């Protein structure tokens, strides 16, 4: 018999039945409370996510409204029915931006074209509906007419029971205070259906332009191109063959109103020069006595006028070395003679370009033996016509082929060239007129894909036309703006002026708005077109 203490006597043990009943009651109470707790959690989670979605949405809507309102022009936009839409626009500095939806994260992306980053989201809708200035009921996608942009976006709520947040805004592109610059073209004209390779172009008067080129069977050919300033159509006058054997890569310089000096690579690639005479009554061309200024070889000559009788000619010899010579024209007999030649680069100087600084100094840009970009000032003694060179500058250490030069002011020159992997580059070269050394400003890549065979023409003090061969050998034109304070360069407007083939273009200014461009087209035929550059105020 067990003994019982006072303690156990007054505290009996819990029976199994009582334990089961207690557990059952706890299960029932927990089952009753759990949905309530879950509902409280879902409500809290929904509110948190709704708040986050609303905050993201407000930021996104504010960003869209603020940025689109400052756009200079819309350049591309999705259809108004597209729920995951996009829009592209250009700002006043000609920078192209884009909004769209990241297909992976469903976040709205924003940034410079080709360099987007996530901005806000995730979203299930980003819808752009655009209107013109007169009708706010009919959606349009014509980028030239868009004045009002409506944006509707839905931010998704990650909460289990959360409702998505839909917000909208409208941005109006301001009237007459924002503009964009635009290049358009007239009807192209085929001035030689057989061949028109490597053309050179020079203005005769406001409607007539002398064009020299390598014609059929590489013969040296020339023709006057006539521009109708009413329709901007181009026609040609009677062509003339000034060298029946060979006339490759000609260069032109004007002597007077009816006479033009033409330097070219003739038979055997020798260096030849001839005076071409244009009859301004009939626009027929005749030639004076040709002169062989280099009996070995002279490729891709460039010309710069010194005075009425003397012309600086730079070229590559049979070893691809760089040479320069002064050609003297007797304006009584039109006979050509040469002064003492000068070898300005003993290694290599391909496709030289020349720009006059003053009567005695000339900037020369070329590609050296490593195809790097070199620039040097050539000094001409106007008493003896001897040539010397100043200190060269290697303005591009990677690659700089086929340069073109255009004067900006007395000490600055724009240089466009074909850079690494065929891309299009441009840089401002600065000439120190004290010691004639050359320095460079910040280079600018105007075409990151292809930019070959550039030609330059000045629009005004800040803008410069550049025609070049773009991707797939098609014809491209760009107007670049140079900031005279920093010498930084940016693209102002672009145009694909020939979608088939356009190589070795040359461009000449007609007036501040219109420019004539001659180029080698499909099948090496000779083509020309008038390009127009205008500033468009939004209506």
Buried (B, 14 or more C-beta within 10 A) or exposed (E): EEEEEEEEEEEEEEEEEEEEEEEEEEEEEEEEEEEEEEEEEBEEBBEBBBEBBBEBBBEBBEBBBEBBBBBBBBBEBBEBEBBBBBBBBBBEEBEBBBBBBBEEEBBBBBEEBEEBEBBBBBBBBBBBBBBBBEEEEEBBBEBBBBBBBBBBBBBBBEBEEBEBBBBBBBBEBEEEEBBBBBBEBBEBBBBBEEBBBBBBBBBBEEEBBBBBBBBBEBBBBBBBBBBEEEEBBBEBBEBBBBBEEBBBBBBBBBBEEEBBBBBBBBBEBBBBBBBBBBEEEEBBBEBBEBBBBBEEBBBBBBBBBBEEEBBBBBBBBEEBBBBBBBBBBEEEEBEBEBBEBBBBBEEBBBBBBBBBBEEBBBBBBBBBBBBBBBBBBBBBEEEEBBBEBBEBBBBBEEBBBBBBBBBBEEEBBBBBBBBEEBBBBBBBBBBEEEEBBBEBBEBBBBBEEBBBBBBBBBBEEEBBBBBBBBEEBBBBBBBBBBEEEEBEBEBBBBBBBBEEBBBBBBBBBBEEEBBBBBBBBEEBBBBBBBBBBBEBEBE
